[in-house]
Amino acid sequence: MIAGIGTDIVEVQRVLEKIDKNRGFREATFSPEEIAYCEPKPNRGQHYAARFAAKEALLKAAGEGWTSAVAPADISVQHDAAGQPFFVFLGAAEVYFLAKKWSHIHLSLSHVRELAVAMVVLEK
């Protein structure tokens, strides 16, 4: 049964500006694994923006907003061997989101030069 659907679209340039102007933004928003994945990419902004959109889409699907209980960097977007993106929850986010008891979280990412989009479907 579908428990929630969320989508988000992000301007790549806005994310890059935040990263470049505010050194702490990158580390507060993205996990070390995400940073290691995005930094060597030729179009790193697209990859960062897609991950930011994924986190926002997850919160929308869950009917939640950003809370002090969950740090954005504790929600990590990673990829399996086939390239399919998935969430890994770290720290307080692990406790917070695993308590929701979703049976599956579907995540889709896409990006072009200026925009990145993510969609999340939650199943119970």
N, C-alpha and C positions, 0 to 999 in steps of 0.2 A: 504494500500500500504506500502511495506517495504521501510523505509527511511534510514536504516543503519543496518549493522551487524558488531559486534566486538567480538573478542575472546582474551583471555590472559591466559598464563600459568606462574605460579610463583613457585619458589623453596621455600618450607616451611622453610628450615634452614636459608636462606638469610633473610627472614622477621624476624624470631626469633632473629637472630644476631643483626639486626638493633634495634629491640625493647630492647634487653638486653644491648646493648652497648651505645645507645643514648636515654636517658630517654625522651627527647622531641619528638622523632619520633612517639611513640605510640599516644600521645595526638594530634600531628599535623596531623596525618594520619587517625585516627579512631575516630568516634563520641563517646560520653560517653555511648550511648546505645550499640554500637559495643563492646567497652571495657568490659562492664558489661556482655555481652553475651559470649565473648571469654575467659575471664580470668578464670572462674571456670571450663572450659572444660579440661578433661584430656590431650587432644591433642590440646591445645590452638593455637599452631603455624599453624595448618591446617586451623583453622577457621579464623585467622587473614589473612593468605595467600589467602584464597578464597575471602575475602572481598577486599583485595588489587587488586586481579585479576579482580574482578567485576568492580571496579572503572576504571581500565585501559581499560577493554573491553567497558565500557560505552563511554569513551572518543574516542576510536577507532571507535565505531559505529557512533558517532556524527561527526566524521571527525575533532576532536579537539585534542589539546594537553593540557597539564597542563598550565593553565594561572594564572596570579596573581589575576584574578577576582574570582577564585574558589579555596577554600582551600579543600584539600582532606577530612578533617574531616567533611566538610559540605555535603558530599555525604555519606549517611548512608545506609548500607544494613541491613534490618530487615526481619522478617518472619511473615507470617500470621498464623492463628490458625492451618492450615493444614501443616505448615512447608515450604510453598512456599516463596522463597526469593523475596524481592522487594526493590526498592530504595525509600528513603525519602530524600528530598533535604532541607537543612537548610541554613540559612543565605543568603549570596550572591549566592550560588548555586541554591537556590530556584528561585530567579529572573532570573538567567542566563539560567537554563535548562527549566523552565516553559515557557519562551519566545519562545522556539523551537516548542511549540504546538504539541508535539507528542501525538497521541491518546492512545498509549499503549507502555510500555516498558517491554519486556519479559527478564527475567533473570534466568539463570541456573548456579548452582555452583556444583562442585564436587571436592573431594580431596582424596588423598591416603597419605601414610606416608611422602613421599618426595615432592609431587607436589600438587598444587591446580590449578584448571582451572575454568574459567567463560566464559559464552557466553551471549551476549546481542543482541536482535533484537528490533529495533525501528520501530514503525508504525506511519504513518500520516494519 
